[in-house]
Amino acid sequence: MKSKKIFLWVTVVLLMSLVSVNSQDRAIQAPSPGGYSMLKAQGEATVPFELYRHHVIVQAEIGGKLLRLCVDTGFTAEGVILHGGPHIDDMDLEYMSKIGVGGAGGSEPVPADLAVGVGVIFPGLELTNQTCIVMPYDSIRAVAFEGEDGYIGGSLFNNFVVTLDYDKMTLTVTEPEKFDSSGSGEILPAGWLHDGAPTISATADLPEGKAVSLQLVVDLGASHALSLNVKGHEDITLPEKRIEYSLGMGILGEELGYIGRVQALHLGKYTLDHVITAFSDSEHLVQIEGEGNLGCVALQRFLVIFDYGRRRMILEPNSRFNEPFEFNMSGLALRRMGDGTFRIDRIVPDSPGSEAGLEKGDVVVEINGRSPTQYNRDEVTELLQQEGERLHLTISRDGTMMHVTITLRRLI
């Protein structure tokens, strides 16, 4: 679940509720759980994945098409949810009803199409009789979720032990009775929210030096490291050094808040230092995630094993463990437009962007002599996190072209 810098860290909180549009839909409100078929006898299948905006993206065949799905512990329902559009319209799906979908970014459900009995095919694994929800096409949502066709969660995590190996870039699903639990990782007991989202205990050292014990939702689909809800815990306060920023795009809209750091995050015996943290005072987020959540930017520093059946998560540090946590050092909140350019939506005061005289509404038409269309979102994100780097930007403002150079520096 979150980001207004749509290219920066769109995170989607899909702690969903399915709401029938009329009483005739009530019979399909909770479809029967689907099944699965292992294509290999050992009860295990390994699927390659790629990281895109820090999301774990796997390919699966649905309705005769190969789609890119984000694997998300925050999407607890069985089945898949797809972002509607031309590439989805010609799939071999038969819709039987409309339902309402609720989630981050708003309170009013969005009507979506529902298909049942759908197959989802991975290398070595076929999920059968799955529910498929297709969100209506929206141009803003299409840009926000560019490069991702949809989400999958509960169908994997509720039925298998799921191992994410970020060094090998593989996701392995194992039938619980065939999982070998021996190893040197730290076992973290897991709990569950009322909607089935996993939670773990952790401790955060706040900037003021105060250690706060937390219960965090484990949200693999959140494109940040850590988020804390100021209204979810009396000891969570906004850090003095912070910037106002968009916390992300949910399926219903944008969440606003602040970005800062905690001194340390303790996960069992492991400690992550100076963690970039999103701070929210949204009552809506408190309702769906409580005190805060642990996102994929933190999780990708470990080999992670999700073992719902034994109510635990296992962490083993990997090659990324000691990588520093960084954030946008330009002060420019950029939104990808339909033509591939970036529009400046917000500028952080006293940042390189504001000091260069850039304004909200300016359009970035070149970055270091290249068209923005030549950069994907991850490349732009990485580019804006290089301390001391000089960026040469060509800006269009009311039809006038400007050339601006900014030098990146840490803002938090």
C-alpha positions in Angstrom: 0.0 0.0 0.0 1.6 4.2 -0.7 3.1 7.4 -2.6 2.3 10.6 -4.3 5.5 10.5 -6.0 3.8 8.0 -8.0 7.1 6.9 -9.5 8.8 7.0 -6.1 7.1 4.5 -3.9 3.6 3.8 -4.8 2.4 1.4 -2.1 -1.0 -0.1 -2.1 -2.7 -1.0 1.1 -5.1 -3.7 0.0 -6.6 -4.6 3.3 -9.8 -5.1 1.4 -13.5 -5.5 2.3 -15.9 -6.8 -0.4 -19.2 -5.0 -0.2 -22.2 -6.3 -2.3 -23.9 -3.7 -4.4 -27.3 -5.2 -4.0 -28.9 -8.0 -2.0 -28.8 -10.4 -5.0 -25.0 -10.4 -4.8 -24.9 -11.7 -1.2 -24.6 -15.3 -2.3 -21.2 -14.6 -3.9 -20.0 -12.4 -1.1 -17.6 -15.0 0.2 -16.8 -17.4 -2.7 -15.5 -20.8 -1.8 -11.7 -20.9 -1.4 -10.0 -22.1 -4.5 -7.7 -25.1 -4.8 -4.4 -25.8 -6.4 -2.4 -28.3 -8.3 1.3 -28.8 -7.9 2.9 -29.7 -11.2 5.8 -31.4 -9.4 5.6 -34.3 -6.9 7.8 -32.7 -4.2 5.1 -30.3 -3.1 7.2 -27.2 -3.9 7.4 -24.7 -6.8 9.9 -21.9 -7.4 8.9 -18.8 -9.3 11.3 -16.1 -10.4 10.4 -12.5 -9.5 11.7 -9.0 -10.2 11.7 -5.9 -8.1 9.7 -3.0 -9.5 9.3 0.0 -7.3 10.4 -2.4 -4.6 7.4 -4.6 -5.2 7.8 -8.4 -5.8 6.4 -8.9 -9.3 5.7 -12.4 -10.6 4.3 -13.5 -14.0 1.2 -15.6 -14.1 -1.2 -16.8 -16.9 -4.8 -15.7 -16.3 -7.6 -15.9 -18.9 -5.1 -16.8 -21.6 -2.8 -13.8 -21.0 0.5 -13.5 -19.2 0.2 -10.8 -16.5 2.5 -9.1 -14.0 1.2 -9.6 -10.4 2.4 -7.9 -7.3 2.7 -10.3 -4.4 1.1 -8.6 -1.4 0.5 -9.8 2.2 -1.8 -6.8 2.5 -4.2 -8.3 0.0 -5.6 -11.0 2.2 -8.5 -12.2 0.0 -8.3 -15.4 -2.0 -7.9 -14.8 -5.7 -6.5 -11.8 -7.6 -7.4 -8.2 -8.2 -6.6 -6.7 -11.6 -6.3 -3.1 -12.8 -8.8 -2.6 -15.6 -7.8 -1.4 -19.0 -7.6 -2.5 -22.6 -5.1 -5.2 -21.9 -7.6 -6.8 -19.4 -10.8 -6.2 -21.5 -9.9 -8.9 -24.0 -9.2 -11.6 -21.5 -11.2 -14.7 -21.4 -13.1 -13.8 -18.3 -16.9 -14.1 -17.6 -18.1 -11.5 -15.1 -21.1 -12.6 -12.9 -21.6 -9.5 -10.8 -20.5 -6.1 -9.6 -19.1 -5.6 -6.1 -17.7 -2.7 -4.1 -14.0 -2.7 -3.2 -12.7 -0.7 -0.3 -9.1 0.1 0.7 -6.5 2.8 1.3 -7.1 6.3 0.0 -10.8 6.7 0.8 -13.9 5.3 2.4 -16.4 4.9 -0.4 -16.2 1.5 -2.2 -15.4 1.5 -5.9 -17.6 -0.8 -8.1 -15.7 -3.5 -9.7 -16.3 -6.6 -11.9 -16.3 -10.1 -10.4 -15.4 -13.4 -12.1 -15.2 -16.7 -10.3 -13.7 -20.1 -11.2 -10.6 -18.5 -12.7 -7.2 -20.3 -13.1 -3.9 -18.6 -12.2 -0.9 -20.5 -13.6 2.7 -20.2 -12.4 5.7 -22.3 -13.3 5.1 -25.5 -11.4 1.8 -24.4 -9.8 -1.7 -23.9 -10.9 -4.2 -22.1 -8.6 -7.7 -23.3 -9.4 -11.2 -21.9 -8.9 -10.0 -18.4 -8.0 -11.9 -15.2 -7.6 -10.9 -12.4 -9.9 -11.8 -8.8 -9.2 -11.3 -6.3 -12.0 -11.1 -2.6 -11.0 -12.6 -0.1 -13.5 -10.2 1.7 -15.7 -9.1 5.1 -14.5 -6.3 7.2 -16.1 -4.8 8.2 -12.7 -4.8 4.6 -11.5 -3.3 3.5 -14.8 -0.3 5.8 -14.3 0.0 4.9 -10.6 0.1 1.2 -11.2 2.0 1.3 -14.5 4.0 -1.9 -14.9 1.7 -4.0 -12.7 -1.4 -5.7 -13.9 -2.7 -6.6 -10.4 -2.2 -8.2 -7.0 -2.2 -11.7 -5.5 -1.9 -12.5 -1.8 -4.1 -14.8 0.2 -4.2 -17.6 -2.3 -0.4 -18.0 -1.8 0.1 -17.1 1.9 -2.9 -18.9 3.3 -2.1 -22.2 1.6 1.7 -22.4 1.5 4.9 -21.6 3.3 6.2 -18.8 1.1 9.9 -18.0 0.9 11.2 -14.8 -0.7 14.9 -14.9 -1.6 15.9 -11.5 -2.7 19.5 -12.6 -3.5 18.3 -15.2 -5.9 15.2 -13.3 -6.9 12.9 -16.3 -6.4 9.6 -17.0 -4.6 9.2 -20.5 -3.4 5.8 -22.0 -2.3 6.0 -25.2 -0.3 3.1 -27.3 1.0 3.2 -26.8 4.8 3.6 -30.5 5.7 6.7 -30.7 3.4 8.5 -27.6 4.6 11.8 -28.0 6.3 11.9 -25.5 9.2 15.5 -26.0 10.1 17.8 -23.0 9.7 19.5 -20.1 11.5 16.9 -17.4 10.9 15.1 -15.4 13.6 11.6 -16.7 14.2 9.1 -13.9 14.8 5.7 -15.0 16.2 2.9 -13.7 14.0 -0.6 -12.5 14.8 -3.4 -11.5 12.5 -5.7 -8.5 12.2 -9.4 -9.2 11.9 -9.2 -9.2 8.1 -6.3 -11.7 8.0 -3.3 -9.4 7.6 -0.2 -10.7 9.4 1.3 -8.7 12.3 4.6 -9.0 14.2 6.0 -7.3 17.3 8.9 -4.8 16.9 10.6 -2.0 18.7 11.4 1.4 17.2 13.9 3.9 18.7 12.3 7.3 17.9 14.5 10.3 17.1 14.1 11.6 20.6 15.6 8.4 21.9 12.4 6.8 23.2 12.0 3.1 22.5 8.4 2.2 21.6 7.1 -1.3 21.4 4.9 -1.8 18.4 2.6 -4.3 16.7 3.2 -3.8 12.9 1.2 -5.1 10.0 3.6 -6.9 7.6 2.8 -5.4 4.2 4.8 -6.7 1.4 2.9 -4.5 -1.1 3.9 -1.2 0.7 6.7 0.5 -1.1 8.3 1.9 2.0 10.4 0.5 4.8 8.3 1.5 7.8 5.2 3.5 8.5 3.9 4.7 11.9 0.5 6.1 12.7 0.6 9.0 15.2 -3.0 8.4 16.2 -2.4 4.7 16.6 0.0 4.8 19.6 0.3 7.5 22.3 4.1 7.4 22.2 4.4 7.9 18.5 5.1 11.5 17.7 6.2 13.4 14.6 10.0 13.8 14.4 11.3 17.4 14.4 13.2 16.7 11.2 10.5 15.8 8.7 9.1 16.7 5.3 5.5 16.8 4.2 4.9 14.3 1.5 2.5 12.0 -0.2 2.6 8.6 1.5 1.2 6.8 -1.5 -1.6 5.9 -3.8 -4.2 3.4 -2.6 -6.8 1.9 -4.8 -9.2 4.7 -3.7 -6.9 7.6 -3.7 -3.9 9.3 -2.2 -2.7 9.4 1.4 -0.8 12.4 2.7 1.6 12.7 5.7 5.2 13.2 6.6 8.6 11.5 6.0 11.3 11.2 8.6 13.5 8.6 10.3 13.6 6.5 13.3 17.0 5.9 14.9 16.6 2.1 14.8 14.1 -0.6 14.1 14.5 -3.9 16.1 13.1 -7.0 14.5 13.9 -9.8 17.0 17.7 -10.0 17.2 18.3 -7.9 14.1 18.5 -4.1 14.0 18.0 -1.7 11.0 19.5 1.7 11.6 18.2 5.2 10.6 15.2 3.8 8.8 13.2 6.1 6.5 9.7 6.2 8.0 6.3 7.5 6.8 4.3 9.2 9.6 0.6 9.4 9.2 -2.2 11.0 11.3 -4.9 9.5 9.2 -7.8 7.9 11.1 -8.5 5.7 8.1 -5.0 4.1 8.2 -5.3 3.6 12.0 -8.5 1.6 11.4 -6.9 -0.7 8.9 -3.3 -1.1 10.1 -3.2 0.1 13.8 0.1 1.3 15.0 2.0 1.0 11.7 3.3 -1.4 9.1 6.5 -3.0 7.9 7.0 -2.5 4.2 9.0 -4.1 1.4 12.0 -1.7 1.6 12.8 -3.2 5.0 11.8 -6.8 4.2 14.0 -7.0 1.1 17.1 -6.9 3.4 16.2 -10.4 4.5 15.4 -13.8 3.2 11.8 -13.9 4.4 9.7 -17.0 5.2 6.0 -16.5 5.7 4.6 -19.5 7.6 1.0 -18.6 8.4 0.1 -22.2 9.4 2.6 -22.1 12.3 1.9 -18.4 13.0 5.3 -17.1 12.3 7.7 -15.2 10.0 11.4 -16.1 9.7 14.1 -13.6 8.8 17.7 -14.2 7.7 19.8 -11.2 6.7 20.9 -11.2 3.1 23.4 -9.2 1.0 21.2 -6.1 1.2 21.1 -6.0 5.0 23.6 -3.2 5.5 22.4 -0.9 2.7 21.5 2.6 3.9 18.0 3.8 3.8 17.7 6.8 1.5 14.9 9.1 0.2 14.3 11.6 -2.6 17.0 14.3 -2.2 15.7 16.8 -4.7 12.6 18.0 -2.8 10.6 17.5 -6.0 7.4 15.5 -5.9 7.0 14.3 -9.4 4.0 12.7 -11.1 4.4 10.7 -14.3 2.1 12.1 -17.0 0.5 10.2 -19.9 3.0 11.5 -22.4 5.9 10.2 -20.2 7.0 13.6 -18.8 7.0 14.4 -15.1 4.9 17.2 -13.6 6.1 18.8 -10.3 3.2 18.3 -7.9 4.8 19.6 -4.7 8.2 21.1 -3.7 9.7 20.7 -0.3 10.6 24.1 1.2 14.4 24.7 1.6 15.3 21.9 -0.7 17.5 21.8 -3.9 14.3 22.1 -6.0 12.9 25.1 -4.2 16.3 26.9 -4.1 16.5 26.5 -7.9 13.3 28.4 -8.4 11.2 25.4 -9.6 7.5 25.7 -9.1 4.5 23.4 -8.7 3.1 22.7 -12.2 6.4 22.8 -14.0 6.9 20.0 -16.4 10.2 18.1 -16.6 10.9 17.4 -20.2 14.6 16.4 -19.9 16.8 14.9 -17.2 20.5 15.0 -17.8 19.9 15.4 -21.5 17.5 12.5 -21.8 13.8 12.3 -22.2 11.9 11.2 -19.1 10.5 8.4 -21.3 14.0 6.8 -21.3 13.8 6.3 -17.5 11.6 3.8 -15.8 10.3 4.7 -12.3 13.0 2.8 -10.4 15.7 4.5 -12.4 14.3 7.9 -11.5 13.9 6.9 -7.9 17.6 5.8 -7.7 18.7 8.9 -9.5 17.1 11.2 -6.9 18.8 9.4 -4.0 22.4 10.1 -4.9 23.9 12.6 -2.5 26.0 15.2 -4.2 24.9 14.4 -7.7 24.1 17.3 -10.0 21.0 17.0 -12.1 20.5 19.0 -15.2 16.8 19.5 -15.9 14.9 21.1 -18.8 11.7 22.6 -17.5 8.6 23.7 -19.4 6.6 26.5 -17.7 3.7 28.0 -19.5 5.3 27.2 -22.8 8.7 28.6 -21.9 11.7 26.3 -21.6 14.2 26.7 -18.7 17.4 24.9 -17.9 18.0 24.3 -14.2 20.8 22.5 -12.3 20.3 21.1 -8.8 22.7 19.4 -6.5 21.1 16.6 -4.4 21.4 16.5 -0.6 19.8 14.6 2.2 16.7 16.4 3.5 16.0 14.0 6.4 
